Amino acid sequence: MESPPPPGALGQAQRSRSRRIPTGGRAQQVPWASGHCTWTAAKPPGPWDRDTPRRCFSANIPTVGRALTSVRIPPRLWSGTAKLLGARGVATICSVLSLAILARALEPAEFGRLTFYLALLALLHPLVDCGTSTAALQRGSADREILLGAIRAGRSIRLVAALLAALIVATAVLALGEQDALWICAAALLMSTRALELSSLVYHSDLRWSTPTKVRIGSSMLRLGSIALLSACGLRTFGPYLLAAAGARASADVVLHLSARSELRGTSSKPPVQTFLRASLPLAAIAILQEAYFYADNGVVRWFLGDAPLGFYNAAVRVFGFAILPVAIGTNVALPWLVRRARAGELRSSVRKLTLIACSASLIPVAALWVAAPDLLSLLFGGAFGEATWPLRWLLLGAVAIYAGAPALTGLLARSANAAVFAITLGALLFNLTADFLLVPRLGIEGAALGTFGTELFVTLAAILVLWSSEKARAH
């Protein structure tokens, strides 16, 4: 899988459940991510639920220590994380090996152009998605008929967005006279298969990850094999490699649709596209901003330094991406659980425990990568890529910041604080662009990496402060 799953794509329950808590004789209807749960004063909450930790939640915990020890992370969170992490790990390894082959097969300028357009296509994927995955799961996880209708509406939106994105890319590369323009246009057009990929939500809503992960692993291996074959044929321009990478992903979208087709039958009520679009656009804006502030470095580095330094920088970014993989997967898996903890009034202690676990888990691998950075880059990409050692080390400090801040940012999503998340991501984009324009001309690709570290630190501090202040306000 090339990208992590959308917020809310995990843990949407398949049926409504009733919980009872003391409410002074009043019944309360509470919209959970899984549907609506009726709370009455008839009896206290039952201690067991398959989608929650093994113990029911206490409403008031007097101390921080007891709050942390009372938080029991459900086994389903770990199993879901492990399954997705394994699949994503294979995909990342295949991606790194592909780049290692390309770094040796292409001239530095060609390699830099290839990584630029790979980053561009990755940036366009949230635009094509338009928030449809998360919106469909939010609406239809508890009702298959609603889910099927949302998938149909989402397909229409994705197809239009993909064709629009392909048109923009084609116009730009043809107007600029870019090398291998036709190959780039063909790769951009393949994004239209993202409309078919939406069919896989029938698996996601049921928490059945086996088929999607197997298909994505197969896609990653197909990508690696195609690039290795083209390299063996002696191709020295980046266009065919770009199309091979895009084609491997498109094939996965088609296979996912075909495998899920039997489950798409049945009655469905397709919502008006305009209504569904209004629900999905805010989520799309957040996803696009999150991608944009990360990939903005590519445009700035290419503008000031050229294609060859861009290739060195993106090699370091690939290793950085592997380093943050566990927290990227884990927090997405944890989102539905945090939603339920928020309803129980235990969001703050749950986020605190996840942050403690994430930070502890990050120290050893980040320290190992820090020490091994020069040898690792030279081994994977060639001796010349040792120049990216310090950029990689700055990015690894950014990885530590991500481990510390991702649970808090996910907690804001659990609170449905979309406006706060949007403000943080917009601020991060502005911070990153400012840092890049100030540092890249002076420090080169090391300045871009330093700007990324500062951006991730900004996101971490902002997310923690906003979440803690909002929780304190709710407590009062």
SEZA-798630 format. One record per residue (C-alpha): y, z, x; residue number from 1; residue in one letter. Coordinates in steps of 0.1 Angstrom, whole numbers, m for minus. Layout:
BEGIN
v Y	w Z	u X	num NUM	residuo A;
...
//
This chain:
BEGIN
v 0	w 0	u 0	num 1	residuo M;
v 34	w m9	u 13	num 2	residuo E;
v 53	w 15	u m4	num 3	residuo S;
v 48	w 47	u m17	num 4	residuo P;
v 42	w 51	u m56	num 5	residuo P;
v 73	w 55	u m79	num 6	residuo P;
v 86	w 89	u m89	num 7	residuo P;
v 67	w 103	u m118	num 8	residuo G;
v 38	w 78	u m114	num 9	residuo A;
v 14	w 107	u m108	num 10	residuo L;
v 4	w 136	u m129	num 11	residuo G;
v 15	w 123	u m163	num 12	residuo Q;
v m11	w 139	u m185	num 13	residuo A;
v m32	w 119	u m210	num 14	residuo Q;
v m29	w 141	u m240	num 15	residuo R;
v m6	w 168	u m255	num 16	residuo S;
v m16	w 204	u m251	num 17	residuo R;
v m5	w 235	u m268	num 18	residuo S;
v 6	w 266	u m249	num 19	residuo R;
v 17	w 298	u m265	num 20	residuo R;
v 42	w 323	u m250	num 21	residuo I;
v 63	w 351	u m265	num 22	residuo P;
v 95	w 337	u m279	num 23	residuo T;
v 106	w 363	u m304	num 24	residuo G;
v 88	w 346	u m333	num 25	residuo G;
v 104	w 312	u m327	num 26	residuo R;
v 84	w 280	u m320	num 27	residuo A;
v 98	w 259	u m293	num 28	residuo Q;
v 92	w 222	u m288	num 29	residuo Q;
v 95	w 214	u m251	num 30	residuo V;
v 93	w 178	u m237	num 31	residuo P;
v 70	w 179	u m207	num 32	residuo W;
v 62	w 148	u m187	num 33	residuo A;
v 29	w 147	u m205	num 34	residuo S;
v 43	w 149	u m240	num 35	residuo G;
v 54	w 177	u m262	num 36	residuo H;
v 39	w 212	u m260	num 37	residuo C;
v 44	w 237	u m289	num 38	residuo T;
v 51	w 272	u m278	num 39	residuo W;
v 49	w 300	u m304	num 40	residuo T;
v 48	w 338	u m303	num 41	residuo A;
v 12	w 340	u m315	num 42	residuo A;
v m3	w 349	u m281	num 43	residuo K;
v 4	w 347	u m244	num 44	residuo P;
v m3	w 315	u m224	num 45	residuo P;
v m39	w 307	u m217	num 46	residuo G;
v m48	w 312	u m180	num 47	residuo P;
v m66	w 279	u m175	num 48	residuo W;
v m55	w 243	u m177	num 49	residuo D;
v m69	w 214	u m158	num 50	residuo R;
v m35	w 200	u m148	num 51	residuo D;
v m20	w 233	u m137	num 52	residuo T;
v m27	w 258	u m110	num 53	residuo P;
v m56	w 282	u m117	num 54	residuo R;
v m34	w 309	u m129	num 55	residuo R;
v m7	w 308	u m156	num 56	residuo C;
v 28	w 313	u m145	num 57	residuo F;
v 46	w 346	u m144	num 58	residuo S;
v 81	w 344	u m160	num 59	residuo A;
v 97	w 370	u m137	num 60	residuo N;
v 87	w 378	u m101	num 61	residuo I;
v 108	w 405	u m85	num 62	residuo P;
v 105	w 395	u m48	num 63	residuo T;
v 105	w 364	u m27	num 64	residuo V;
v 73	w 374	u m11	num 65	residuo G;
v 55	w 379	u m44	num 66	residuo R;
v 70	w 346	u m56	num 67	residuo A;
v 55	w 327	u m27	num 68	residuo L;
v 21	w 343	u m29	num 69	residuo T;
v 19	w 338	u m67	num 70	residuo S;
v 24	w 301	u m63	num 71	residuo V;
v m10	w 284	u m64	num 72	residuo R;
v m9	w 247	u m56	num 73	residuo I;
v m35	w 229	u m78	num 74	residuo P;
v m65	w 213	u m62	num 75	residuo P;
v m56	w 180	u m79	num 76	residuo R;
v m25	w 178	u m58	num 77	residuo L;
v m44	w 179	u m26	num 78	residuo W;
v m71	w 155	u m37	num 79	residuo S;
v m46	w 130	u m50	num 80	residuo G;
v m26	w 133	u m18	num 81	residuo T;
v m57	w 128	u 3	num 82	residuo A;
v m68	w 97	u m15	num 83	residuo K;
v m34	w 80	u m14	num 84	residuo L;
v m28	w 92	u 21	num 85	residuo L;
v m60	w 76	u 33	num 86	residuo G;
v m52	w 43	u 17	num 87	residuo A;
v m16	w 43	u 29	num 88	residuo R;
v m28	w 53	u 64	num 89	residuo G;
v m50	w 23	u 66	num 90	residuo V;
v m22	w 1	u 54	num 91	residuo A;
v 2	w 15	u 80	num 92	residuo T;
v m23	w 11	u 108	num 93	residuo I;
v m29	w m25	u 98	num 94	residuo C;
v 9	w m30	u 97	num 95	residuo S;
v 13	w m15	u 132	num 96	residuo V;
v m15	w m36	u 146	num 97	residuo L;
v 0	w m67	u 129	num 98	residuo S;
v 33	w m60	u 146	num 99	residuo L;
v 15	w m55	u 179	num 100	residuo A;
v m1	w m89	u 177	num 101	residuo I;
v 33	w m105	u 166	num 102	residuo L;
v 52	w m88	u 195	num 103	residuo A;
v 29	w m106	u 219	num 104	residuo R;
v 27	w m139	u 200	num 105	residuo A;
v 64	w m144	u 195	num 106	residuo L;
v 94	w m146	u 217	num 107	residuo E;
v 117	w m115	u 213	num 108	residuo P;
v 143	w m134	u 192	num 109	residuo A;
v 116	w m147	u 169	num 110	residuo E;
v 100	w m113	u 165	num 111	residuo F;
v 134	w m98	u 157	num 112	residuo G;
v 140	w m124	u 130	num 113	residuo R;
v 105	w m118	u 115	num 114	residuo L;
v 111	w m80	u 113	num 115	residuo T;
v 145	w m86	u 97	num 116	residuo F;
v 130	w m107	u 69	num 117	residuo Y;
v 101	w m83	u 64	num 118	residuo L;
v 127	w m55	u 60	num 119	residuo A;
v 147	w m77	u 36	num 120	residuo L;
v 117	w m83	u 14	num 121	residuo L;
v 109	w m46	u 14	num 122	residuo A;
v 144	w m39	u 3	num 123	residuo L;
v 141	w m64	u m25	num 124	residuo L;
v 110	w m48	u m40	num 125	residuo H;
v 129	w m19	u m57	num 126	residuo P;
v 153	w m45	u m71	num 127	residuo L;
v 124	w m64	u m86	num 128	residuo V;
v 107	w m32	u m98	num 129	residuo D;
v 140	w m22	u m117	num 130	residuo C;
v 126	w 12	u m123	num 131	residuo G;
v 100	w m2	u m148	num 132	residuo T;
v 70	w 17	u m133	num 133	residuo S;
v 85	w 51	u m137	num 134	residuo T;
v 101	w 43	u m171	num 135	residuo A;
v 68	w 30	u m185	num 136	residuo A;
v 49	w 61	u m173	num 137	residuo L;
v 75	w 85	u m187	num 138	residuo Q;
v 73	w 68	u m221	num 139	residuo R;
v 36	w 60	u m224	num 140	residuo G;
v 14	w 84	u m203	num 141	residuo S;
v 4	w 103	u m234	num 142	residuo A;
v 0	w 73	u m257	num 143	residuo D;
v m18	w 41	u m246	num 144	residuo R;
v m2	w 20	u m273	num 145	residuo E;
v 33	w 29	u m261	num 146	residuo I;
v 22	w 23	u m224	num 147	residuo L;
v 9	w m12	u m231	num 148	residuo L;
v 41	w m21	u m249	num 149	residuo G;
v 61	w m8	u m220	num 150	residuo A;
v 40	w m28	u m196	num 151	residuo I;
v 48	w m59	u m216	num 152	residuo R;
v 85	w m52	u m216	num 153	residuo A;
v 85	w m43	u m179	num 154	residuo G;
v 67	w m76	u m170	num 155	residuo R;
v 96	w m96	u m186	num 156	residuo S;
v 122	w m76	u m166	num 157	residuo I;
v 103	w m79	u m133	num 158	residuo R;
v 98	w m116	u m136	num 159	residuo L;
v 135	w m123	u m143	num 160	residuo V;
v 145	w m99	u m114	num 161	residuo A;
v 120	w m115	u m90	num 162	residuo A;
v 132	w m151	u m98	num 163	residuo L;
v 168	w m139	u m94	num 164	residuo L;
v 161	w m123	u m60	num 165	residuo A;
v 142	w m154	u m48	num 166	residuo A;
v 172	w m176	u m59	num 167	residuo L;
v 196	w m154	u m40	num 168	residuo I;
v 175	w m154	u m8	num 169	residuo V;
v 170	w m192	u m10	num 170	residuo A;
v 207	w m198	u m15	num 171	residuo T;
v 216	w m176	u 15	num 172	residuo A;
v 191	w m190	u 40	num 173	residuo V;
v 197	w m226	u 31	num 174	residuo L;
v 235	w m222	u 32	num 175	residuo A;
v 233	w m205	u 66	num 176	residuo L;
v 209	w m231	u 80	num 177	residuo G;
v 184	w m203	u 89	num 178	residuo E;
v 154	w m213	u 110	num 179	residuo Q;
v 121	w m217	u 89	num 180	residuo D;
v 142	w m216	u 57	num 181	residuo A;
v 114	w m231	u 35	num 182	residuo L;
v 89	w m205	u 47	num 183	residuo W;
v 114	w m178	u 38	num 184	residuo I;
v 120	w m192	u 4	num 185	residuo C;
v 83	w m194	u m3	num 186	residuo A;
v 78	w m158	u 8	num 187	residuo A;
v 106	w m147	u m15	num 188	residuo A;
v 92	w m166	u m45	num 189	residuo L;
v 59	w m147	u m41	num 190	residuo L;
v 77	w m116	u m53	num 191	residuo M;
v 72	w m129	u m88	num 192	residuo S;
v 37	w m115	u m87	num 193	residuo T;
v 52	w m81	u m90	num 194	residuo R;
v 52	w m87	u m127	num 195	residuo A;
v 14	w m87	u m127	num 196	residuo L;
v 12	w m56	u m106	num 197	residuo E;
v 26	w m36	u m135	num 198	residuo L;
v m8	w m39	u m152	num 199	residuo S;
v m21	w m13	u m127	num 200	residuo S;
v m2	w 14	u m146	num 201	residuo L;
v m33	w 18	u m168	num 202	residuo V;
v m50	w 33	u m138	num 203	residuo Y;
v m20	w 54	u m128	num 204	residuo H;
v m15	w 69	u m162	num 205	residuo S;
v m52	w 80	u m162	num 206	residuo D;
v m50	w 93	u m126	num 207	residuo L;
v m77	w 68	u m115	num 208	residuo R;
v m66	w 58	u m80	num 209	residuo W;
v m99	w 43	u m67	num 210	residuo S;
v m93	w 7	u m78	num 211	residuo T;
v m56	w 5	u m68	num 212	residuo P;
v m62	w 21	u m34	num 213	residuo T;
v m92	w m2	u m26	num 214	residuo K;
v m73	w m33	u m36	num 215	residuo V;
v m43	w m23	u m14	num 216	residuo R;
v m66	w m15	u 16	num 217	residuo I;
v m81	w m50	u 11	num 218	residuo G;
v m46	w m65	u 10	num 219	residuo S;
v m36	w m48	u 43	num 220	residuo S;
v m68	w m60	u 60	num 221	residuo M;
v m62	w m95	u 47	num 222	residuo L;
v m26	w m94	u 61	num 223	residuo R;
v m39	w m83	u 95	num 224	residuo L;
v m66	w m109	u 96	num 225	residuo G;
v m42	w m137	u 85	num 226	residuo S;
v m17	w m128	u 112	num 227	residuo I;
v m44	w m126	u 139	num 228	residuo A;
v m58	w m160	u 128	num 229	residuo L;
v m23	w m176	u 130	num 230	residuo L;
v m17	w m160	u 164	num 231	residuo S;
v m51	w m174	u 176	num 232	residuo A;
v m39	w m208	u 165	num 233	residuo C;
v m9	w m206	u 188	num 234	residuo G;
v 19	w m206	u 162	num 235	residuo L;
v 52	w m195	u 179	num 236	residuo R;
v 76	w m195	u 149	num 237	residuo T;
v 80	w m166	u 125	num 238	residuo F;
v 79	w m185	u 92	num 239	residuo G;
v 41	w m188	u 87	num 240	residuo P;
v 36	w m152	u 96	num 241	residuo Y;
v 62	w m141	u 70	num 242	residuo L;
v 45	w m161	u 43	num 243	residuo L;
v 11	w m147	u 53	num 244	residuo A;
v 24	w m112	u 50	num 245	residuo A;
v 39	w m119	u 16	num 246	residuo A;
v 8	w m138	u 4	num 247	residuo G;
v m14	w m108	u 12	num 248	residuo A;
v 6	w m85	u m9	num 249	residuo R;
v 9	w m111	u m37	num 250	residuo A;
v m29	w m114	u m37	num 251	residuo S;
v m32	w m77	u m43	num 252	residuo A;
v m9	w m79	u m73	num 253	residuo D;
v m31	w m106	u m88	num 254	residuo V;
v m63	w m88	u m82	num 255	residuo V;
v m49	w m56	u m97	num 256	residuo L;
v m39	w m75	u m129	num 257	residuo H;
v m73	w m91	u m132	num 258	residuo L;
v m92	w m58	u m127	num 259	residuo S;
v m70	w m41	u m153	num 260	residuo A;
v m70	w m70	u m178	num 261	residuo R;
v m99	w m56	u m199	num 262	residuo S;
v m79	w m23	u m204	num 263	residuo E;
v m48	w m41	u m215	num 264	residuo L;
v m64	w m52	u m248	num 265	residuo R;
v m55	w m34	u m280	num 266	residuo G;
v m25	w m29	u m302	num 267	residuo T;
v 8	w m23	u m286	num 268	residuo S;
v 44	w m20	u m297	num 269	residuo S;
v 67	w m38	u m272	num 270	residuo K;
v 101	w m20	u m271	num 271	residuo P;
v 132	w m42	u m271	num 272	residuo P;
v 137	w m54	u m235	num 273	residuo V;
v 174	w m42	u m236	num 274	residuo Q;
v 163	w m7	u m247	num 275	residuo T;
v 137	w m5	u m220	num 276	residuo F;
v 161	w m18	u m194	num 277	residuo L;
v 187	w 9	u m202	num 278	residuo R;
v 160	w 35	u m196	num 279	residuo A;
v 148	w 20	u m163	num 280	residuo S;
v 181	w 10	u m146	num 281	residuo L;
v 192	w 45	u m135	num 282	residuo P;
v 158	w 50	u m118	num 283	residuo L;
v 162	w 15	u m103	num 284	residuo A;
v 196	w 24	u m89	num 285	residuo A;
v 182	w 55	u m72	num 286	residuo I;
v 153	w 36	u m56	num 287	residuo A;
v 175	w 8	u m44	num 288	residuo I;
v 199	w 32	u m28	num 289	residuo L;
v 171	w 50	u m11	num 290	residuo Q;
v 158	w 18	u 4	num 291	residuo E;
v 192	w 5	u 12	num 292	residuo A;
v 204	w 34	u 34	num 293	residuo Y;
v 172	w 31	u 54	num 294	residuo F;
v 173	w m6	u 59	num 295	residuo Y;
v 210	w m9	u 64	num 296	residuo A;
v 203	w m3	u 101	num 297	residuo D;
v 187	w m38	u 103	num 298	residuo N;
v 218	w m56	u 93	num 299	residuo G;
v 241	w m36	u 115	num 300	residuo V;
v 219	w m39	u 146	num 301	residuo V;
v 214	w m76	u 141	num 302	residuo R;
v 252	w m81	u 136	num 303	residuo W;
v 262	w m62	u 168	num 304	residuo F;
v 232	w m66	u 191	num 305	residuo L;
v 212	w m97	u 181	num 306	residuo G;
v 176	w m103	u 173	num 307	residuo D;
v 158	w m90	u 204	num 308	residuo A;
v 171	w m54	u 203	num 309	residuo P;
v 164	w m55	u 165	num 310	residuo L;
v 127	w m60	u 173	num 311	residuo G;
v 127	w m30	u 197	num 312	residuo F;
v 144	w m9	u 170	num 313	residuo Y;
v 120	w m19	u 143	num 314	residuo N;
v 90	w m11	u 165	num 315	residuo A;
v 103	w 25	u 167	num 316	residuo A;
v 109	w 25	u 129	num 317	residuo V;
v 72	w 16	u 123	num 318	residuo R;
v 60	w 46	u 143	num 319	residuo V;
v 86	w 67	u 125	num 320	residuo F;
v 72	w 54	u 91	num 321	residuo G;
v 38	w 65	u 101	num 322	residuo F;
v 51	w 100	u 110	num 323	residuo A;
v 67	w 106	u 76	num 324	residuo I;
v 37	w 91	u 56	num 325	residuo L;
v 22	w 125	u 46	num 326	residuo P;
v 53	w 139	u 32	num 327	residuo V;
v 62	w 107	u 14	num 328	residuo A;
v 28	w 107	u m3	num 329	residuo I;
v 26	w 144	u m9	num 330	residuo G;
v 59	w 149	u m26	num 331	residuo T;
v 52	w 120	u m50	num 332	residuo N;
v 19	w 135	u m59	num 333	residuo V;
v 36	w 169	u m63	num 334	residuo A;
v 63	w 156	u m87	num 335	residuo L;
v 44	w 162	u m120	num 336	residuo P;
v 33	w 196	u m109	num 337	residuo W;
v 69	w 205	u m101	num 338	residuo L;
v 80	w 194	u m135	num 339	residuo V;
v 56	w 219	u m151	num 340	residuo R;
v 67	w 246	u m127	num 341	residuo R;
v 103	w 239	u m137	num 342	residuo A;
v 94	w 244	u m173	num 343	residuo R;
v 78	w 277	u m164	num 344	residuo A;
v 109	w 288	u m145	num 345	residuo G;
v 91	w 288	u m111	num 346	residuo E;
v 106	w 257	u m96	num 347	residuo L;
v 125	w 275	u m68	num 348	residuo R;
v 95	w 294	u m55	num 349	residuo S;
v 73	w 263	u m57	num 350	residuo S;
v 97	w 241	u m38	num 351	residuo V;
v 101	w 269	u m12	num 352	residuo R;
v 63	w 270	u m7	num 353	residuo K;
v 60	w 232	u m4	num 354	residuo L;
v 89	w 232	u 21	num 355	residuo T;
v 72	w 258	u 42	num 356	residuo L;
v 39	w 239	u 42	num 357	residuo I;
v 56	w 206	u 49	num 358	residuo A;
v 76	w 219	u 78	num 359	residuo C;
v 46	w 237	u 93	num 360	residuo S;
v 25	w 205	u 90	num 361	residuo A;
v 51	w 184	u 107	num 362	residuo S;
v 56	w 203	u 140	num 363	residuo L;
v 24	w 194	u 159	num 364	residuo I;
v 23	w 156	u 151	num 365	residuo P;
v 60	w 152	u 157	num 366	residuo V;
v 58	w 171	u 190	num 367	residuo A;
v 28	w 149	u 201	num 368	residuo A;
v 47	w 117	u 192	num 369	residuo L;
v 78	w 129	u 210	num 370	residuo W;
v 58	w 134	u 242	num 371	residuo V;
v 38	w 102	u 239	num 372	residuo A;
v 67	w 80	u 228	num 373	residuo A;
v 71	w 58	u 259	num 374	residuo P;
v 34	w 53	u 265	num 375	residuo D;
v 27	w 47	u 228	num 376	residuo L;
v 54	w 21	u 224	num 377	residuo L;
v 42	w 3	u 255	num 378	residuo S;
v 6	w 4	u 244	num 379	residuo L;
v 12	w m9	u 209	num 380	residuo L;
v 39	w m34	u 214	num 381	residuo F;
v 41	w m42	u 252	num 382	residuo G;
v 58	w m28	u 283	num 383	residuo G;
v 93	w m40	u 273	num 384	residuo A;
v 92	w m18	u 242	num 385	residuo F;
v 95	w 13	u 263	num 386	residuo G;
v 133	w 8	u 258	num 387	residuo E;
v 129	w 21	u 223	num 388	residuo A;
v 117	w 56	u 235	num 389	residuo T;
v 149	w 75	u 228	num 390	residuo W;
v 156	w 57	u 195	num 391	residuo P;
v 120	w 68	u 185	num 392	residuo L;
v 127	w 104	u 195	num 393	residuo R;
v 159	w 105	u 174	num 394	residuo W;
v 140	w 91	u 145	num 395	residuo L;
v 113	w 118	u 149	num 396	residuo L;
v 140	w 144	u 146	num 397	residuo L;
v 149	w 126	u 113	num 398	residuo G;
v 113	w 129	u 103	num 399	residuo A;
v 115	w 167	u 107	num 400	residuo V;
v 146	w 167	u 84	num 401	residuo A;
v 126	w 146	u 59	num 402	residuo I;
v 97	w 171	u 59	num 403	residuo Y;
v 122	w 199	u 53	num 404	residuo A;
v 142	w 182	u 25	num 405	residuo G;
v 117	w 161	u 6	num 406	residuo A;
v 104	w 190	u m16	num 407	residuo P;
v 140	w 199	u m26	num 408	residuo A;
v 148	w 163	u m35	num 409	residuo L;
v 116	w 160	u m55	num 410	residuo T;
v 125	w 193	u m72	num 411	residuo G;
v 158	w 177	u m84	num 412	residuo L;
v 137	w 148	u m99	num 413	residuo L;
v 115	w 174	u m115	num 414	residuo A;
v 147	w 188	u m132	num 415	residuo R;
v 156	w 152	u m143	num 416	residuo S;
v 188	w 157	u m123	num 417	residuo A;
v 191	w 119	u m118	num 418	residuo N;
v 228	w 120	u m115	num 419	residuo A;
v 226	w 145	u m86	num 420	residuo A;
v 199	w 124	u m68	num 421	residuo V;
v 220	w 93	u m73	num 422	residuo F;
v 251	w 110	u m58	num 423	residuo A;
v 230	w 122	u m28	num 424	residuo I;
v 215	w 88	u m21	num 425	residuo T;
v 249	w 71	u m25	num 426	residuo L;
v 264	w 96	u m1	num 427	residuo G;
v 236	w 90	u 23	num 428	residuo A;
v 241	w 52	u 23	num 429	residuo L;
v 279	w 56	u 30	num 430	residuo L;
v 271	w 82	u 58	num 431	residuo F;
v 245	w 59	u 73	num 432	residuo N;
v 268	w 28	u 73	num 433	residuo L;
v 297	w 48	u 88	num 434	residuo T;
v 275	w 62	u 115	num 435	residuo A;
v 260	w 28	u 123	num 436	residuo D;
v 294	w 11	u 126	num 437	residuo F;
v 306	w 38	u 149	num 438	residuo L;
v 276	w 43	u 171	num 439	residuo L;
v 257	w 10	u 174	num 440	residuo V;
v 285	w m8	u 193	num 441	residuo P;
v 287	w 22	u 217	num 442	residuo R;
v 251	w 33	u 220	num 443	residuo L;
v 230	w 3	u 209	num 444	residuo G;
v 198	w 9	u 190	num 445	residuo I;
v 199	w 45	u 201	num 446	residuo E;
v 231	w 48	u 180	num 447	residuo G;
v 213	w 34	u 150	num 448	residuo A;
v 185	w 59	u 154	num 449	residuo A;
v 210	w 88	u 158	num 450	residuo L;
v 227	w 76	u 126	num 451	residuo G;
v 194	w 77	u 108	num 452	residuo T;
v 187	w 113	u 120	num 453	residuo F;
v 222	w 123	u 107	num 454	residuo G;
v 216	w 106	u 74	num 455	residuo T;
v 183	w 124	u 68	num 456	residuo E;
v 199	w 157	u 78	num 457	residuo L;
v 226	w 150	u 53	num 458	residuo F;
v 201	w 143	u 25	num 459	residuo V;
v 181	w 175	u 33	num 460	residuo T;
v 211	w 198	u 33	num 461	residuo L;
v 226	w 182	u 2	num 462	residuo A;
v 193	w 184	u m18	num 463	residuo A;
v 187	w 220	u m8	num 464	residuo I;
v 222	w 231	u m17	num 465	residuo L;
v 223	w 213	u m50	num 466	residuo V;
v 189	w 225	u m61	num 467	residuo L;
v 195	w 261	u m51	num 468	residuo W;
v 229	w 262	u m68	num 469	residuo S;
v 216	w 247	u m100	num 470	residuo S;
v 186	w 271	u m100	num 471	residuo E;
v 210	w 300	u m94	num 472	residuo K;
v 232	w 288	u m123	num 473	residuo A;
v 202	w 286	u m146	num 474	residuo R;
v 191	w 321	u m136	num 475	residuo A;
v 225	w 335	u m147	num 476	residuo H;
//
